[in-house]
Each structure stands twice: as structure tokens, then as C-alpha cells.
Amino acid sequence: MSKIFDKLILVIALLILGGGIAIFVLQSDPSASDVLEKTPSGGAYDAIESPPFVEVTAQWPAAKEQEPDVVYDVFTPPKIYLDKDGRFVFEGQSPPQAWTIYLAAIEQNPYRIQLEGYIEEDLSDPSKTLLLLFDEEKRQKLRGRVGDDIEDHDISIQSINIKRVGDAASGTLRKIATAVILDKRTGADVTLTHGERLFEDDLTITFKSDEDPLYQVELSRVGERFQSGEDSFVLREINLEESIVSVEKLETETTDSETKFLTARTTQTTEDEPTANEPAQSSFDDESKRPGIFN
């Protein structure tokens, strides 16, 4: 029974397909050959001629030389104005001017008395320890014990303290010796430490100029101003460890303010170097080679 229904459905589908094809053929447009055989109708027409092609070569003018005080910037172009004569004028950016000044030196003078060594004559009594001092001004060695008043050098030895500190890493003992002296010039107590240089608080910052060999300015603290030609500068920061200072060039009518870090060309922060005719000072004399001397 199911086979009869399947055949019936197939026959109906074929009849529908055949009817669709017959309708498409009857309603389609005339063939292309019939269209081409027809004669066009309408009024007469004239052909329109196109103009001949002429090749044109552009003549670009040569670029004008840039003004010496103007710098073109892609991201911040110059401002352009129209003057009263109808000409274009512009206001450009002034190029940064090279600094003529430089940091010549940073000097920090050592304190006039330094502790170079000591001799422990009695380990149980620090007051008997002999101090080995050096006068930086007079370039002389001097010795003394607690209570000594050394008038020629304007000092008085007040106390001596020697600490023994253990080093856990190496398992050894290390001595730290400090002495307190009275500076009769200032009336202040000064602490000297063996193995450490003591410097004055005052600094001398020296600036010079590449253009003028006679130009020299000495400053001592942050915030001081100085002049070089038409430019004004301010000392903003001092870095003694790296011998660097920060200097600001103040703003003018034609230039913006600018800050630079300058490195000293020469630096003097420790003891003076011996000259060819002056032997280097030794920290100890022959007596310091005796047992009991600790460097």
C-alpha cells in the first residue's frame, strides 16, 4: 500500500515541475538575437569629441632657508599670523641655548685636627692612651693624652673611648676609637673617630665659564643665585657623594626655564695631595710600629 502512495507522490511532483518549466518559457523575454535585429528609433545625434590629453609637469619652488632662531616641530607647529601688509609671519620656537657655565669643583675642607692613630699603654686605663693627631693647617703631627692642653694648636683633649666590637661574620674583634677635644677657637667639643676623616660643614661650589676664563663664582648653599652675562641661575641641589649639582636657568622673555645636572670637572673633598717637593705625610712615625698600635 505504501508503495502506491510513493508512486502517486512522485507523479504529482513531476507534473508540478513540468508546469513550472512551461510557465517560465511562455513568460520569458524575446531572445537576444531578436533584439539585435531591430532598428533603433529616435532623433539624430552628433558625436562628442574628448579634449586631447596634455601632460603637465609641476614646478615646485625651492625651499627657503630656515630662520636661525626658529625650530620647526612636527607636533607643535609655529603660530602663523597675517600682518598689516598681507604677508604671513610666524612665531616659532627658540632653540635651546648652550650653557656656557660649568661646575668647576666641589670643595669640602677637612677639619683642622684629625685623629690618625693611638697607642694603648694600659688596656685597663684609657686615660693613659697616647693620641696621634695631625694639624691640617700647620701640617704638623702632635701627641697628647686626656687632660693635655695643647696651646700651640688651640685644643684641649677631653676624653678617649675605645670600644671592642665583635664581628659575627669573621669571628674577630674590631676596635672603634673616638676622642673628644675642645676647640678653643670656637669653644665647642669636637668628636674625632680613628679611621674617619672629619670635614667642615661649609662647602665651596665653584662655577666657571667656557667663554670667559676670568669668570668665577663661588657658592656655599642651596638657593643662592648667580649671573652669567644676561642669564640668571639658581643652585637647586647638591650631591656630595656623586659630585653633582642641580642648577636652574631662570626664565626670560624669550626662553623658558631649564634645569640641568652638572658634574664637577675636578673635585676636592679629602686631604691635600703632596706636591713634588713635599713628601706624603705618614699617619705614624717609627714609634707607632711598636706592639700595641691598632690602625
C-alpha positions as CSV (number, residue, x, y, z in Angstrom):
1,M,0.0,0.0,0.0
2,S,2.9,2.3,0.9
3,K,4.5,1.8,-2.5
4,I,1.3,3.0,-4.3
5,F,1.4,6.3,-2.2
6,D,5.1,6.8,-3.0
7,K,4.4,6.4,-6.8
8,L,1.5,8.8,-6.6
9,I,3.5,11.5,-4.9
10,L,6.3,11.1,-7.5
11,V,3.8,11.6,-10.4
12,I,2.4,14.7,-8.8
13,A,5.8,16.2,-8.2
14,L,6.8,15.6,-11.9
15,L,3.6,17.3,-13.1
16,I,4.3,20.4,-10.9
17,L,7.9,20.6,-12.2
18,G,6.7,20.3,-15.8
19,G,4.1,23.0,-15.4
20,G,6.7,25.4,-13.8
21,I,9.0,25.0,-16.7
22,A,6.2,25.6,-19.3
23,I,5.2,28.9,-17.5
24,F,8.8,30.1,-17.4
25,V,9.3,29.5,-21.1
26,L,6.0,31.2,-22.1
27,Q,6.6,34.4,-19.9
28,S,10.4,34.9,-20.8
29,D,11.6,38.0,-22.8
30,P,12.4,37.7,-26.5
31,S,15.8,36.3,-27.4
32,A,18.9,38.4,-27.7
33,S,19.0,37.8,-31.5
34,D,15.6,39.3,-31.9
35,V,16.6,42.5,-30.0
36,L,19.7,43.0,-32.2
37,E,17.7,42.8,-35.4
38,K,15.6,45.8,-34.5
39,T,16.5,49.3,-35.9
40,P,16.9,52.0,-33.2
41,S,14.4,54.8,-33.4
42,G,14.7,58.5,-32.3
43,G,16.3,61.8,-33.4
44,A,19.8,62.1,-35.0
45,Y,22.8,62.7,-32.7
46,D,26.3,64.1,-33.0
47,A,29.5,62.6,-31.6
48,I,31.1,64.5,-28.8
49,E,34.9,64.8,-29.1
50,S,37.0,64.5,-25.9
51,P,39.8,67.1,-25.3
52,P,43.3,65.9,-26.1
53,F,45.4,64.8,-23.0
54,V,48.3,67.1,-22.2
55,E,51.0,66.0,-19.7
56,V,51.8,68.7,-17.2
57,T,55.0,68.8,-15.1
58,A,54.8,70.7,-11.8
59,Q,57.4,73.3,-11.0
60,W,57.9,73.5,-7.2
61,P,59.7,76.5,-5.8
62,A,62.9,75.9,-3.9
63,A,62.5,75.8,-0.1
64,K,63.5,79.0,1.7
65,E,66.3,78.9,4.3
66,Q,65.0,78.5,7.8
67,E,65.4,81.4,10.1
68,P,68.3,81.0,12.5
69,D,66.2,81.4,15.7
70,V,63.3,79.2,14.7
71,V,62.9,75.4,15.0
72,Y,60.0,73.6,13.3
73,D,58.4,70.9,15.4
74,V,56.0,68.4,13.8
75,F,53.8,68.1,16.9
76,T,53.8,71.8,17.9
77,P,53.9,73.8,14.7
78,P,54.7,77.5,14.8
79,K,51.9,80.0,15.1
80,I,51.1,81.8,11.8
81,Y,49.7,85.3,11.6
82,L,48.7,87.8,8.8
83,D,50.4,91.2,9.2
84,K,49.0,94.5,8.1
85,D,50.7,94.2,4.7
86,G,49.0,90.9,4.0
87,R,52.1,88.8,4.5
88,F,52.3,85.6,6.6
89,V,54.5,85.9,9.6
90,F,55.1,83.2,12.2
91,E,56.2,82.8,15.8
92,G,58.4,79.8,16.1
93,Q,60.2,78.0,19.0
94,S,63.6,79.3,20.0
95,P,66.2,76.6,20.0
96,P,67.8,75.8,23.5
97,Q,70.9,77.8,24.0
98,A,74.0,76.0,25.1
99,W,75.2,76.8,28.6
100,T,78.5,78.5,28.9
101,I,79.0,77.9,32.6
102,Y,80.2,74.6,34.1
103,L,80.8,73.2,37.5
104,A,84.5,73.6,38.2
105,A,84.8,72.0,41.6
106,I,83.0,71.0,44.8
107,E,85.3,71.6,47.8
108,Q,84.7,70.5,51.4
109,N,87.6,71.4,53.6
110,P,88.7,68.9,56.3
111,Y,88.5,69.9,60.0
112,R,91.9,71.3,61.1
113,I,92.6,68.5,63.6
114,Q,92.4,64.8,62.6
115,L,92.9,61.6,64.7
116,E,95.4,59.4,62.9
117,G,96.2,56.8,65.5
118,Y,96.6,55.9,69.1
119,I,98.8,53.8,71.5
120,E,97.2,51.9,74.3
121,E,99.8,51.9,77.1
122,D,97.5,50.5,79.7
123,L,94.4,48.5,78.5
124,S,92.7,49.0,81.8
125,D,93.1,52.8,81.9
126,P,92.1,54.6,78.7
127,S,93.3,57.9,80.1
128,K,96.9,56.7,79.6
129,T,96.3,56.1,75.9
130,L,98.5,58.3,73.7
131,L,96.7,60.0,70.8
132,L,98.4,60.6,67.5
133,L,96.9,63.8,66.0
134,F,97.6,65.8,62.9
135,D,97.1,69.6,62.3
136,E,95.9,70.2,58.8
137,E,96.6,73.9,58.9
138,K,100.2,73.7,60.1
139,R,100.9,70.3,58.5
140,Q,102.3,69.1,61.8
141,K,102.0,65.9,63.9
142,L,101.1,66.2,67.6
143,R,100.6,63.9,70.5
144,G,98.7,64.1,73.7
145,R,96.8,62.3,76.4
146,V,93.5,63.0,78.2
147,G,93.8,66.3,80.1
148,D,96.6,67.7,78.0
149,D,96.2,71.4,76.9
150,I,98.0,71.9,73.6
151,E,98.1,75.7,73.3
152,D,100.1,75.9,70.1
153,H,97.2,74.2,68.3
154,D,94.3,75.7,70.3
155,I,92.9,72.4,71.5
156,S,92.5,70.5,74.8
157,I,92.0,66.7,74.9
158,Q,88.9,65.9,76.9
159,S,88.4,62.1,76.7
160,I,89.2,58.9,74.8
161,N,86.9,56.0,74.3
162,I,87.9,52.6,72.8
163,K,85.1,50.1,72.1
164,R,85.7,46.5,71.1
165,V,83.0,45.3,68.7
166,G,82.7,41.7,67.6
167,D,82.2,40.8,64.0
168,A,79.9,37.7,63.8
169,A,80.8,37.0,60.2
170,S,84.6,36.8,60.7
171,G,84.6,35.9,64.4
172,T,87.1,38.7,65.2
173,L,87.1,41.8,67.3
174,R,87.3,45.3,65.9
175,K,88.2,48.4,67.8
176,I,86.5,51.8,67.4
177,A,88.4,54.7,69.0
178,T,86.8,58.1,69.5
179,A,88.4,61.1,71.1
180,V,86.7,64.4,72.3
181,I,88.7,67.6,72.0
182,L,87.8,71.1,73.0
183,D,88.3,73.6,70.1
184,K,89.4,76.8,71.8
185,R,88.7,78.9,68.7
186,T,85.0,78.0,68.7
187,G,84.6,76.8,72.3
188,A,82.8,73.6,71.0
189,D,83.6,70.0,71.7
190,V,84.6,68.1,68.6
191,T,84.5,64.3,68.3
192,L,87.2,62.6,66.3
193,T,87.0,59.0,65.1
194,H,90.0,56.9,64.2
195,G,89.9,55.9,60.6
196,E,87.4,58.5,59.5
197,R,88.1,62.0,58.1
198,L,86.2,64.8,59.7
199,F,85.1,67.7,57.4
200,E,83.8,71.1,58.0
201,D,80.1,71.8,57.4
202,D,80.8,74.6,54.9
203,L,81.0,73.8,51.2
204,T,82.5,75.8,48.3
205,I,80.8,75.3,44.9
206,T,82.8,76.9,42.1
207,F,81.4,77.7,38.7
208,K,83.4,78.9,35.7
209,S,82.7,79.8,32.1
210,D,84.0,78.3,28.8
211,E,83.7,81.7,27.2
212,D,85.3,83.9,29.8
213,P,88.4,82.4,31.5
214,L,88.2,85.1,34.2
215,Y,84.7,84.3,35.2
216,Q,84.4,82.5,38.5
217,V,81.5,82.3,41.1
218,E,81.7,80.6,44.5
219,L,78.6,79.5,46.3
220,S,78.1,77.7,49.6
221,R,74.4,76.7,50.0
222,V,71.3,75.7,48.0
223,G,69.1,78.6,46.8
224,E,71.9,81.0,46.0
225,R,71.6,82.9,42.7
226,F,74.3,83.9,40.3
227,Q,74.6,85.7,37.0
228,S,76.5,84.9,33.8
229,G,76.0,87.5,31.1
230,E,72.3,88.1,30.6
231,D,71.4,84.7,32.1
232,S,70.4,84.1,35.8
233,F,70.9,80.8,37.6
234,V,69.9,79.2,40.9
235,L,71.6,76.4,42.7
236,R,68.9,73.9,43.5
237,E,70.6,70.7,44.8
238,I,74.0,69.4,45.9
239,N,75.0,65.8,45.8
240,L,78.4,65.4,47.5
241,E,78.6,61.6,47.0
242,E,78.5,61.9,43.2
243,S,79.9,65.4,42.9
244,I,76.7,66.6,41.1
245,V,74.7,69.8,41.5
246,S,71.3,70.8,40.1
247,V,71.2,74.2,38.5
248,E,68.1,76.0,37.1
249,K,68.4,78.6,34.4
250,L,65.7,81.1,35.1
251,E,63.0,82.1,32.5
252,T,63.4,85.2,30.4
253,E,61.2,87.0,27.9
254,T,62.5,84.8,25.0
255,T,63.4,81.5,26.7
256,D,61.8,79.1,29.1
257,S,63.4,78.0,32.4
258,E,65.7,75.0,32.1
259,T,67.3,72.7,34.8
260,K,70.4,70.7,34.3
261,F,72.5,68.3,36.4
262,L,76.2,69.4,36.3
263,T,79.1,67.1,37.2
264,A,82.2,68.6,38.7
265,R,85.2,68.5,36.4
266,T,87.5,68.4,39.4
267,T,86.6,67.6,43.0
268,Q,88.4,68.1,46.2
269,T,86.8,66.5,49.3
270,T,89.7,64.7,51.0
271,E,93.2,65.5,52.1
272,D,95.5,67.6,50.0
273,E,97.8,65.8,47.6
274,P,101.5,66.1,48.3
275,T,103.5,68.1,45.7
276,A,106.7,67.0,44.0
277,N,108.8,68.8,46.7
278,E,106.7,67.7,49.6
279,P,106.7,64.1,50.8
280,A,103.4,62.5,51.7
281,Q,102.6,62.7,55.4
282,S,102.7,59.4,57.2
283,S,100.0,58.6,59.8
284,F,102.5,57.2,62.2
285,D,106.2,57.7,63.0
286,D,108.7,54.9,63.9
287,E,107.2,54.7,67.4
288,S,103.9,53.7,66.0
289,K,105.4,50.5,64.8
290,R,105.7,49.2,68.4
291,P,103.3,46.4,69.5
292,G,100.0,47.8,70.8
293,I,99.3,50.1,67.8
294,F,95.9,49.5,66.1
295,N,95.2,51.0,62.8
